Amino acid sequence: MVASNVNITFLGGLGDVGRNCTCVEIDGKLLVIDFGVMFPDATMPGVDVILPDTSWLAGREEDIVGLVVTHGHEDHVGGVVHFLREFETTLYGSALTMGFAQQKVREAHLEDRTSFQVLKDGERLDIGPFDVEVLPITHSVPQSLCVVLHTAHGVVVHTGDFKLDSNPIDGRITDLERLKQLRDGPGVRVLMADSTNADKPGWSASESTVGETFERRFSEWSDRRLVVSCFASHLHRVQQICDVAIKEGRTIFPLGRSMINNIRTAQELGVLELPHRYVDSIDRIGSYEPGAVCVICTGSQGEPNAALSLLAKSDHADLTLEPDDVVMLSSHPIPGNEIPVYRVIDQLTRLGCEVIHDGHEHVHTTGHAQRDELRHLYDIVSPEWYVPIEGEYRMLQRNADVVMGAGHEPDRSLVVLDGTQLTLDEGGLRVTGRVPAPYRFVDGILNDLSAEILDTRRKLSEGGFVHVVVLVSADTGLVGHPEIATQGWIDRDKSVTVLAELEVEVAKAVEASIRDGKAPGDLERVVRRVTGQFVGNRTRRRPPISASVITVD
């Protein structure tokens, strides 16, 4: 019997930082690894999140045997609710990751669309035709997993996000010994490895080193209120903040919905060692002296509606910052997100707060492997084929360059982008096709946003709009003056004169067209053309222009 090929399809995460999604197919069945979101940039007005496109999976719900989530970051788990609205399937992951997923599913009222199966470190199980093993791997969120697929054509390893931290906060280290066993036993045919920090030299600093900064600096602010912002999922960071704060006699005040929920979930699962007696509600903060307070909040990436942004604008319902407060951003801006982060820092500084960030203190370390770590992992695994995943194209290419320097044959490293399909068989790994993998824009909870609408929003944001209404009579021709409405195109104090000129130009064109016998539909095109020329000549802008020609008796 001929062994079934292993087909790998990338629907997200290759070419961008975010919306990670990999689909593996054996015998017509599909195992999905991660379904994350990517956050929009300034060119995407009104977009809440960006998802992997699922059009390739349409009509194949019966073929999907499960969704394995490698860890609890939004770019890997954030899209599961959207996925479950389309495909009913079981979710697999560590206890903490499943706890995060359950929160999302419960809030979306989709409990009947899925079940949750908790995976333990080192567990091996069958999911449909897939022989799946999960290994512990270190990252910036606890209980991250490396996915190992045992197939008829050899072992396939998907790292998820990772670093090689030898001194993690929870003592849970990457299972390099098991990876060595796989190398020395069946051998690893394909390694798919995180590329996020592939362009950074050296070895990433251990998470524990950030705690040393907390120890040193917290004691300097013994009589001042302390606000620390970090990712709500970064529970190792939260643990260190809490440990040092409590040691300094402070009570913990979680702020921001995701921070409150994640801390509660982590406490319930025993992932976060934080006795309830050291935690209080933000509405009681006024009864504490400043030196007895440590607020841990969301918003370290400058998200407009997150807790820290609201605090910076003095717009938070439960807390107002004072000039003597200390605010620490225990994070680093996500690539492309620098502007909103520095805007928040500036606003906080204007309030008189002392602001601490990674520009001048070691208050953050990455959760992603740097070049020496990638080289070390490669040396341990020694895969036949190497596929960089999870990163912008420059990161993917740099990841491939790392293993080239380790003596890997160039044609055994495949740098591919979203939509690429790979096939593994006896002959090796090769590109065999492409599927649609565009951005899927989400506006609100349910609504997909087309590229056309997004393009219109961009044009509106750049140039406003102009709408012209013209009344015509079959007997008398043009009735009255054209009516022109505009927003965001021209300043109000200039509009009277300019719009009067535009009215004259439109009226001339309409009257000439009526004399030529043009129909109402033709007149609308004439009005749009004349208006567009006028607007472009006057302002060098191209706002959306609409026209309505109404025939009256």
C-alpha positions in Angstrom: 0.0 0.0 0.0 1.3 3.4 -0.9 1.5 5.8 2.0 -0.7 8.9 1.9 1.0 12.1 1.1 1.2 14.8 3.8 -0.1 18.1 2.4 0.6 21.4 4.3 -1.3 24.6 3.4 -0.4 27.9 5.0 -3.4 30.2 5.4 -1.7 32.9 7.5 1.5 33.9 9.3 3.9 33.7 6.4 4.7 37.2 5.3 3.1 39.0 8.3 3.4 38.9 12.0 0.0 37.6 13.0 -3.1 35.6 11.8 -1.1 32.3 12.1 -2.8 29.3 10.6 -1.4 26.1 9.1 -3.5 23.2 7.8 -2.2 19.7 7.5 -4.0 17.1 5.3 -3.7 13.3 5.3 -6.2 11.0 3.7 -8.5 13.9 2.9 -8.7 14.9 6.6 -7.6 18.2 7.9 -5.8 19.2 11.1 -5.7 22.9 11.7 -2.8 24.4 13.8 -3.7 27.8 15.2 -6.2 30.3 14.0 -5.0 33.8 15.1 -5.7 37.4 14.3 -3.6 40.3 13.1 -4.3 43.8 14.2 -4.9 46.5 11.6 -2.6 49.4 10.8 -3.4 53.1 10.1 -4.3 52.2 6.5 -7.3 50.1 7.6 -9.9 52.4 9.1 -12.7 50.8 11.0 -11.1 47.3 10.9 -11.1 45.5 14.2 -9.0 42.5 13.4 -7.7 40.6 10.3 -8.2 36.9 10.0 -6.9 34.1 7.8 -9.1 33.6 4.8 -11.1 30.3 5.0 -12.5 30.2 1.5 -10.3 27.2 0.7 -11.9 25.3 3.6 -15.5 26.1 2.5 -17.6 22.9 2.2 -15.0 20.8 4.0 -16.3 21.0 7.6 -16.7 17.2 7.8 -13.0 16.8 6.9 -11.8 19.0 9.7 -10.9 16.7 12.6 -9.6 19.4 15.1 -7.9 22.7 15.7 -4.7 22.5 17.8 -3.7 25.8 19.4 0.0 26.1 20.2 -0.4 28.9 22.8 -2.6 31.6 24.2 -1.5 34.7 22.3 -4.1 36.5 20.1 -2.1 35.9 16.9 -2.6 32.2 17.5 -5.9 31.8 19.4 -7.6 35.1 18.8 -9.6 33.9 15.8 -11.1 30.7 17.2 -14.5 32.2 17.7 -14.7 33.3 14.0 -13.5 29.8 13.0 -16.1 28.1 15.1 -18.9 30.2 13.5 -18.0 28.5 10.3 -16.7 25.1 11.3 -17.8 22.9 14.2 -14.8 21.1 15.6 -12.8 20.1 18.8 -10.2 22.5 20.2 -6.9 21.1 21.5 -4.3 22.8 23.6 -2.7 23.1 27.0 -4.9 23.8 30.1 -4.1 27.6 30.1 -4.6 27.9 26.3 -8.0 26.1 26.5 -8.9 28.3 29.5 -8.3 31.4 27.3 -10.3 29.8 24.4 -13.2 28.9 26.7 -13.5 32.5 27.8 -13.8 33.6 24.1 -16.2 30.8 23.2 -18.4 31.5 26.3 -18.7 35.2 25.5 -19.7 34.4 22.0 -22.3 31.8 23.1 -20.7 29.1 20.9 -20.4 26.4 23.5 -22.5 24.0 21.3 -20.0 24.4 18.4 -17.0 22.8 20.1 -15.5 20.8 22.9 -12.1 21.4 24.6 -9.5 18.7 25.0 -6.6 19.6 27.3 -3.2 18.3 26.2 -0.4 17.5 28.7 3.3 17.9 28.1 4.6 14.9 26.2 1.1 13.5 25.4 0.7 11.5 22.2 -2.8 10.9 20.8 -4.6 10.2 17.6 -6.8 13.0 16.1 -8.5 11.4 13.1 -5.6 10.0 10.9 -3.1 12.2 12.7 -0.6 10.8 15.2 0.0 13.9 17.3 2.6 14.5 20.0 2.9 17.8 21.9 6.1 18.9 23.7 6.7 21.7 26.2 8.4 24.8 24.7 9.2 28.1 26.3 7.7 31.3 25.2 6.3 34.5 26.8 3.0 32.9 27.7 3.0 29.7 29.9 2.2 26.2 28.6 3.2 26.8 25.0 3.4 23.7 22.9 5.5 22.3 20.1 3.4 20.1 17.7 5.0 16.9 16.4 3.2 14.9 13.7 4.2 11.3 13.2 3.3 10.4 9.6 3.9 7.6 7.1 6.5 9.9 5.5 8.3 10.8 8.7 8.2 13.3 11.5 7.0 16.8 11.0 7.7 19.4 13.7 5.9 22.7 14.1 7.5 24.8 16.8 4.8 27.5 17.3 6.3 30.6 18.9 9.3 29.8 21.0 12.6 30.8 22.7 15.1 28.6 24.4 14.9 30.0 28.0 17.1 27.9 30.3 15.7 29.6 33.4 11.9 30.1 32.8 9.8 31.4 35.6 7.8 28.2 36.0 10.7 25.9 35.5 9.1 24.4 32.4 11.9 24.2 29.7 11.8 23.2 26.1 12.0 19.4 25.7 15.2 19.3 23.7 15.9 15.7 24.8 12.8 14.5 23.2 13.7 16.4 20.0 17.1 14.7 20.1 15.4 11.3 20.4 13.3 12.1 17.3 16.4 13.1 15.4 18.3 9.9 16.4 15.2 7.6 16.0 12.9 8.1 13.1 14.6 11.3 12.1 12.8 14.6 11.4 11.8 15.1 7.8 10.4 18.7 8.2 11.0 21.4 10.8 8.8 24.5 10.7 10.3 27.1 13.0 9.4 30.6 14.3 11.1 33.4 12.4 10.0 36.5 14.4 13.5 37.3 15.7 15.6 35.6 13.0 17.2 39.0 12.1 18.5 39.6 15.7 21.9 38.2 16.6 22.8 36.3 19.7 20.5 34.6 22.3 17.4 36.1 23.8 17.6 37.1 27.5 15.8 35.0 30.0 12.4 36.2 31.3 13.8 36.1 34.8 16.2 39.0 34.0 13.2 41.3 33.8 12.3 40.4 37.4 15.7 41.6 38.5 14.8 45.1 37.1 11.5 45.0 39.0 13.4 44.2 42.2 15.7 47.1 41.7 13.3 49.8 40.6 10.1 49.0 42.7 12.0 49.7 45.9 12.9 53.2 44.7 9.2 54.1 44.5 8.1 53.0 47.9 5.8 56.0 48.5 4.4 56.4 45.0 1.6 54.7 43.1 2.7 52.2 40.5 1.0 51.3 37.3 2.5 48.5 35.1 1.2 47.7 31.7 1.9 44.4 29.8 0.2 41.8 27.7 -2.6 40.2 29.6 -1.5 36.8 28.4 2.1 37.3 29.5 1.5 35.6 32.9 5.2 35.0 33.6 5.6 38.8 33.5 2.5 39.3 35.6 3.8 36.7 38.1 7.1 38.6 38.5 5.3 42.0 38.8 3.0 40.6 41.5 5.9 38.8 43.4 7.9 42.0 43.7 4.9 44.3 44.4 3.7 42.1 47.2 7.2 41.9 48.6 7.2 45.7 48.7 3.9 45.7 50.6 1.6 46.6 47.6 -1.9 45.3 46.8 -2.5 44.2 43.2 -5.3 46.0 41.2 -5.9 44.3 37.8 -7.3 46.8 35.2 -8.7 46.0 31.8 -11.2 43.2 30.9 -8.6 40.8 29.5 -6.2 41.4 32.4 -8.9 40.7 34.9 -10.2 37.6 33.1 -6.7 36.1 32.4 -5.5 36.6 36.0 -8.7 34.9 37.2 -8.3 32.0 34.8 -4.6 31.6 35.7 -5.4 31.6 39.4 -8.1 29.0 39.0 -5.7 26.8 37.0 -2.8 27.2 39.4 -0.7 28.9 36.7 -0.4 32.1 38.6 0.6 32.0 42.2 -1.3 35.0 43.5 -3.3 34.6 46.8 -6.6 36.4 46.6 -5.9 38.4 49.7 -3.3 40.4 47.8 -5.8 41.4 45.0 -8.5 44.0 45.2 -11.0 45.7 42.9 -10.1 48.9 41.2 -13.1 50.7 42.6 -11.5 50.3 46.1 -8.2 51.8 45.1 -9.0 55.2 46.8 -8.9 53.6 50.2 -5.2 52.7 49.8 -2.1 54.9 50.2 -0.2 55.4 47.0 2.8 53.3 48.1 0.5 50.4 48.8 -0.8 50.2 45.2 0.3 48.3 42.1 -2.1 48.5 39.1 -1.5 45.9 36.4 -3.3 46.9 33.2 -3.7 46.3 29.5 -2.7 48.7 26.7 1.0 48.4 26.4 0.7 48.5 22.6 -1.2 51.8 22.7 -4.6 50.2 21.7 -7.1 53.1 21.6 -9.7 51.6 24.0 -7.3 49.7 26.3 -6.9 50.7 29.9 -3.5 52.5 29.6 -4.7 54.6 26.6 -7.8 55.7 28.6 -5.6 56.5 31.6 -3.3 58.6 29.4 -6.3 60.6 28.1 -7.7 61.0 31.7 -10.7 59.2 30.4 -10.9 56.1 32.5 -14.0 55.7 34.6 -12.3 54.1 37.6 -8.8 55.7 37.9 -7.3 59.1 37.3 -3.5 59.3 37.2 -1.7 61.9 39.3 1.6 63.7 38.5 3.5 61.7 41.1 2.5 58.3 39.7 5.0 56.0 38.1 3.9 54.2 34.9 5.9 51.3 33.5 5.4 49.8 30.0 6.8 46.3 30.4 6.7 45.6 26.7 8.2 46.4 23.3 6.2 47.9 20.4 5.0 45.3 17.9 6.6 46.1 14.5 4.5 48.8 12.9 2.9 49.8 16.2 5.5 52.3 17.3 3.4 55.5 16.7 0.4 54.7 19.1 2.8 53.4 21.8 4.9 56.6 21.8 1.8 58.7 21.6 0.6 57.1 24.9 4.1 57.6 26.4 3.9 61.3 25.4 0.4 61.7 26.9 1.5 60.1 30.2 4.5 62.4 30.4 2.3 65.4 29.8 0.2 64.3 32.8 3.4 64.6 34.9 3.9 60.8 35.4 7.3 59.2 35.5 7.2 56.9 32.5 9.5 53.8 32.3 9.8 51.8 29.1 12.3 49.6 27.3 14.0 52.5 25.7 15.9 53.2 28.9 15.3 50.2 31.2 15.4 46.4 30.8 11.7 46.0 31.5 11.0 43.6 28.7 12.5 40.6 26.9 11.4 38.9 23.8 9.5 35.6 23.7 11.0 34.6 20.3 14.2 32.8 19.5 17.1 34.9 18.1 19.6 33.7 15.5 21.8 31.6 17.9 18.8 29.9 19.4 17.5 29.0 15.9 20.9 27.6 15.0 20.9 25.6 18.2 17.5 24.2 17.6 18.4 23.3 14.0 21.6 21.5 15.2 19.5 19.5 17.7 16.7 18.5 15.3 18.8 18.2 12.1 15.8 18.1 9.8 15.9 17.0 6.2 13.7 20.0 5.2 13.4 23.4 6.8 10.5 25.8 6.4 10.6 29.2 8.2 7.2 30.2 9.5 5.6 33.0 11.5 7.1 36.3 10.3 7.4 39.0 7.6 9.2 37.9 4.5 12.6 39.4 5.6 12.3 37.4 8.8 11.5 34.2 6.9 14.5 34.7 4.6 16.8 35.5 7.5 15.7 32.3 9.2 16.6 30.3 6.2 19.9 32.1 6.0 20.6 31.0 9.6 20.4 27.3 8.7 22.3 27.8 5.5 25.1 29.0 7.6 24.8 25.7 9.5 25.5 23.8 6.4 22.0 23.1 5.3 21.6 22.5 1.6 20.0 25.6 0.0 17.4 23.6 -1.9 16.2 22.0 1.3 15.0 25.3 2.8 11.7 26.5 1.4 10.8 30.1 2.0 7.2 30.4 1.1 4.2 32.8 1.7 0.6 32.5 2.7 -1.5 30.4 0.3 1.4 28.0 -0.5 0.7 24.3 -0.5 3.5 21.9 0.2 3.5 18.1 -0.3 5.7 15.6 1.7 6.1 12.2 0.2 8.9 9.6 -0.2 10.8 11.9 -2.6 10.8 14.9 -0.2 9.1 18.2 0.3 8.0 20.4 -2.6 5.7 23.2 -3.5 2.6 21.8 -5.2 0.1 24.6 -5.5 -1.5 27.8 -4.2 -4.8 28.6 -2.6 -6.5 32.0 -1.9 -5.1 33.5 1.3 -6.1 37.2 1.3 -6.7 39.3 4.3 -10.1 38.8 5.8 -11.1 42.1 7.4 -13.5 42.1 10.4 -15.5 45.1 11.3 -17.5 44.4 14.5 -18.2 41.0 15.8 -19.8 39.3 12.8 -19.3 41.4 9.7 -16.6 40.7 7.1 -15.4 43.8 5.4 -14.7 43.7 1.7 -11.5 45.1 0.2 -13.8 47.4 -1.9 -15.4 48.9 1.2 -12.0 49.3 2.9 -10.7 51.1 -0.2 -13.7 53.5 -0.1 -13.0 54.2 3.6 -9.4 55.0 2.8 -10.5 57.4 0.1 -13.0 59.0 2.5 -10.4 59.4 5.2 -8.0 61.0 2.7 -10.3 63.3 0.8 -13.8 63.4 2.3 -16.7 63.1 -0.2 -18.8 65.2 -2.5 -22.4 64.5 -3.5 -24.3 66.5 -6.2 -28.1 66.4 -6.7 -29.5 67.8 -9.9 -33.3 68.2 -10.7 -34.3 68.2 -14.4 -37.6 68.5 -16.2 -38.4 66.9 -19.5 -40.1 70.2 -20.5 -37.9 72.9 -19.1 -34.5 71.2 -18.6 -32.5 72.1 -15.4 -34.7 73.0 -12.5 -33.1 75.4 -10.0 -29.5 75.1 -8.9 -27.5 71.9 -8.4 -27.4 71.0 -4.7 -23.9 70.1 -3.4 -23.2 68.3 -0.1 -19.6 67.7 1.1 -17.8 66.5 4.2 -14.1 66.4 4.8 -13.2 67.9 1.4 -12.9 71.7 1.9 -12.8 74.0 4.9 -16.2 75.5 5.8 -14.9 79.1 5.5 -13.8 78.4 1.9 -16.8 76.3 0.9 -19.3 79.0 0.1 -17.3 80.5 -2.8 -15.9 77.3 -4.1 -19.2 75.4 -4.0 -20.9 78.3 -5.8 -18.3 78.0 -8.6 -18.9 74.3 -8.7 -22.6 74.8 -9.0 -22.1 77.0 -12.1 -19.8 74.4 -13.8 -22.2 71.6 -13.1 -25.2 73.6 -14.4 -23.4 74.5 -17.6 -22.5 70.9 -18.2 -26.0 69.6 -17.5 -27.7 72.2 -19.7 -25.3 71.4 -22.6 -26.0 67.7 -22.2 -29.8 68.2 -22.1 -29.5 70.1 -25.4 -27.6 67.2 -26.8 -30.4 64.9 -25.8 -28.6 62.8 -23.1 -30.7 60.6 -20.9 -30.7 60.9 -17.0 -28.2 58.0 -16.6 -25.8 59.8 -19.0 -26.3 63.0 -17.1 -25.1 61.4 -13.8 -21.9 60.4 -15.5 -21.5 64.0 -16.8 -22.1 65.4 -13.3 -19.5 63.0 -11.8 -16.9 63.8 -14.5 -17.3 67.6 -14.3 -17.3 67.5 -10.5 -14.2 65.3 -10.4 -12.3 67.6 -12.7 -13.2 70.7 -10.7 -12.3 69.1 -7.3 -9.1 67.7 -8.7 -8.0 71.0 -10.2 -8.8 73.0 -7.1 -7.4 70.8 -4.4 -5.3 68.0 -6.0 -7.5 65.6 -4.1 -9.7 62.7 -5.4 -12.5 62.2 -2.9 -15.4 59.8 -3.7 -18.0 61.6 -5.8 -21.6 60.6 -6.2 -24.3 62.2 -8.3 -28.1 61.9 -8.4 -30.1 63.3 -11.3 -33.8 63.3 -10.5 -36.5 63.9 -13.2 -39.5 65.9 -12.0 -42.8 66.8 -13.8 
